[in-house]
Amino acid sequence: MLASVTKCQEDELAAKAWRKRQECGRYDLWSKGSGDIRVYIDSSDIAEEIRSRRAGITRKYSQELARRTMDSMLDLAKGRLCMMKKTHRKDGLSYKERRIVLKKDVDLPGERRSSDSPATSEVASK
């Protein structure tokens, strides 16, 4: 199914990254958010994932591929994701990094939310 949907390398990488959104942790691609953000992914994380999975890719090309992957992910999500620029400070330098955010109030097709399930009192009375 993935091969029939993807037309280019960026679409394939975006689809694979989207599948990994359920796996959030310290060493995973997606990170858990706080407040009204469910999960998020940074462009540097995508670039590092690309470099670790594919041999012979330079740092500059992995950054460009990560940027195009994020653009493709936004297009494929049909308005369910949003883009933010986050300011980071590392090594005494500050820079802005692109971040894709999935908010908690977004409904995803095929995913049941805990508020959609019937209450236990309603099930027990039937």
C-alpha positions as CSV (number, residue, x, y, z in Angstrom):
1,M,0.0,0.0,0.0
2,L,2.9,2.4,0.8
3,A,4.4,1.9,-2.6
4,S,1.1,2.8,-4.4
5,V,0.7,6.0,-2.4
6,T,4.3,7.3,-2.6
7,K,5.5,8.9,-5.7
8,C,8.9,10.1,-4.6
9,Q,11.5,9.6,-1.8
10,E,10.1,12.4,0.3
11,D,6.6,10.9,0.3
12,E,8.0,7.5,1.3
13,L,10.0,9.0,4.2
14,A,7.0,11.1,5.3
15,A,4.7,8.0,5.4
16,K,7.3,6.0,7.3
17,A,7.8,8.9,9.8
18,W,4.0,9.2,10.2
19,R,3.7,5.5,11.1
20,K,6.3,6.0,13.9
21,R,4.2,8.7,15.7
22,Q,2.8,6.1,18.1
23,E,6.3,5.4,19.4
24,C,7.3,8.3,21.5
25,G,10.4,8.2,23.7
26,R,13.8,9.6,24.4
27,Y,15.4,7.8,21.4
28,D,12.5,7.7,19.1
29,L,11.7,10.0,16.1
30,W,8.6,11.6,17.6
31,S,8.5,13.3,21.0
32,K,5.6,13.6,23.4
33,G,4.3,17.1,23.7
34,S,2.7,19.0,26.6
35,G,-0.3,21.1,27.0
36,D,-2.4,21.0,23.8
37,I,0.4,19.2,21.7
38,R,0.1,15.5,21.4
39,V,3.4,14.7,19.6
40,Y,6.0,16.7,17.6
41,I,9.0,16.0,15.4
42,D,11.9,18.3,14.7
43,S,13.7,18.6,11.3
44,S,17.1,17.8,12.9
45,D,15.6,14.4,14.2
46,I,14.4,13.6,10.7
47,A,17.8,14.5,9.2
48,E,19.6,12.3,11.7
49,E,17.2,9.4,11.1
50,I,17.9,9.7,7.3
51,R,21.7,9.7,7.8
52,S,21.6,6.7,10.2
53,R,19.3,4.6,7.9
54,R,21.0,5.4,4.5
55,A,24.6,5.0,3.8
56,G,26.5,7.6,1.8
57,I,24.3,10.6,2.5
58,T,26.0,13.9,3.4
59,R,24.8,16.1,6.3
60,K,23.7,18.9,3.9
61,Y,21.7,16.5,1.7
62,S,20.0,14.9,4.7
63,Q,19.0,18.4,5.9
64,E,17.5,19.2,2.5
65,L,15.8,15.8,2.3
66,A,14.4,16.4,5.9
67,R,13.0,19.7,4.8
68,R,11.3,18.2,1.7
69,T,10.0,15.3,3.9
70,M,8.4,17.7,6.3
71,D,6.8,19.6,3.4
72,S,5.5,16.3,2.0
73,M,4.2,15.3,5.5
74,L,2.2,18.6,5.7
75,D,0.7,18.0,2.3
76,L,-0.3,14.4,3.0
77,A,-1.8,15.3,6.4
78,K,-4.4,17.5,4.8
79,G,-4.4,20.2,7.5
80,R,-4.1,17.9,10.5
81,L,-0.5,19.0,11.3
82,C,0.9,22.4,11.8
83,M,4.4,23.8,11.4
84,M,6.2,25.8,14.0
85,K,9.6,27.4,14.2
86,K,11.3,26.7,17.6
87,T,14.2,28.6,18.8
88,H,17.0,26.5,20.3
89,R,20.3,27.3,21.9
90,K,23.3,25.0,21.5
91,D,27.0,25.7,21.9
92,G,26.3,29.3,22.7
93,L,24.4,29.8,19.4
94,S,20.7,30.3,18.9
95,Y,18.9,29.1,15.8
96,K,15.4,28.4,14.6
97,E,14.4,24.9,13.7
98,R,11.3,23.7,11.9
99,R,8.9,21.5,14.0
100,I,5.8,19.6,12.9
101,V,3.1,19.4,15.6
102,L,0.1,17.1,16.0
103,K,-2.3,18.8,18.5
104,K,-4.4,16.8,20.9
105,D,-7.8,18.0,19.6
106,V,-7.1,16.8,16.0
107,D,-9.3,13.9,14.9
108,L,-7.4,11.2,12.9
109,P,-9.3,8.8,10.6
110,G,-9.4,5.3,12.0
111,E,-8.3,6.3,15.5
112,R,-10.7,6.1,18.4
113,R,-10.4,8.8,21.1
114,S,-11.0,7.9,24.7
115,S,-14.0,10.4,24.8
116,D,-15.7,8.4,22.0
117,S,-16.0,5.2,24.0
118,P,-19.2,4.6,25.8
119,A,-19.3,5.0,29.5
120,T,-19.1,1.9,31.6
121,S,-22.5,2.6,33.2
122,E,-24.2,2.7,29.8
123,V,-22.6,-0.6,28.8
124,A,-23.5,-2.3,32.1
125,S,-27.1,-1.3,31.8
126,K,-27.6,-2.8,28.4
